Amino acid sequence: MKYFTFAIILFIFPQLVVAADITQCHFTFHGVNANNEINDQPYLNHTHVIAIENRIDQPTGQERIYVNFNKNGAEINEKYTQKNIGKYIAIFCNGKLLSKPRILDIIKNEVLFSIE
């Protein structure tokens, strides 16, 4: 089976907290169970991140956050998202919830999500 590298766009809900300087974030990615409860232990953390940058979407002007994982992080993320398609993940920055998107497909080494 072939897997391709691609970015997934994840939307952040307006009521959630957004960090002022995203490059200073210590990201953690947590699973969410069937009762919509966020797992205490992350399956990925800042040690798996090799690049973070703010990007502006030209057509909409919307700010987006790009996170790229190292090899180990990409392997963990691929396995986790493959097993959990249709479920949710919770993305935190320095302990503050940024987004809780649904996994729509396998995500390997990079994530692109929007902030409002």
N, C-alpha and C positions, 0 to 999 in steps of 0.2 A: 504494500500500500504506500503511495506517495503522499507526502505532506509538503505543502508549499508555505513559504514565509509570507505572511500578510499582516496587515494591521486591522484590528477590529475597532470600530467606533462605538464607544460606550457613552451614554448620556448621563450626566449628573443632574440629579433632581435639585431644584432651586433651594429647597429647605435644608439641604445638607451643607456642611461646613467645607469651605475651600481654603487652602493654605495660600498665604500672600506670596511667598517665594517658593514655587514648586521645586526648584532645583535643590532646596535644602530639606526636602521631604525624606523621611525614612519610611518608604512604602512597605505595607504589609498587605497580603492578599489572603483572605479567609474564606472558607467554605460557609455556606448557609444551609441549614438543615430543612427538612420538610415542614417544620413548624415556624419557618422564617426566622430562626434564631441563628445568630452569627457564632461560628465556632471560635473558642478562645484562642486556640493555637493557629497561627497562620501557616499556610502551605508554601508561601513564598515571603521573603522579606527583603530589606534593603541590600543585604549581601548578595542577592541574586541580580541586582540592577547594575547595568554598566553605563547607561545613558538616560538622562531625563532632560527634556527641553520643552519650552512653551512654543507653540506654533499658532499662527493665525490662519484660519480657513479663509482663503481669498474671496470665494463667492458670498459667504455669509458674514464674514468679519468675526466669527465666533472663535474664542480662544480654545485651543485643544492642548492636551498634555500627551506627550509621547514618552513612553517608558520602554526601554530595550533591556532584555535579560541576557545574562551570561549563558554559557553552554549548559551548565547545571540547572540554572533557573528555567531555561527553555525546555529542557527535558522534563522537569517536574511539572511545569505548566501544561505541556502537551499531554502528559499522562493524566493529570488532574482534570483538565477540561474535556478530554476524550471520554472519561468515565462519568462526567457530570453535565453533559449537554442537556439543556432544558432547565437546569437548576440555576441558582444565583450564586454570585461571589460578592464579597464585600471588599472594597479597596479603601485602605486607610492611609493617611499621611500624618505622621507624628501622633498617632492615636486618634485622629479625627476622621470620621467617616466621610469619604469623598463621593463614593458611588456604590450602588448595589445592583449591577446589571445582571441580566440573564445570559447564560452561556448559550450562544446560538450555534457555535461551531468550534472546532479544535483551534486553540490559540497556542502558538508555539513561542516565539521569542520576542514579540513586540506587541504593545497595546497602545492604541491611540484613543483617548476619550475626551469628551467636551465638557467645559464648565460654563455655567450660565451666571 
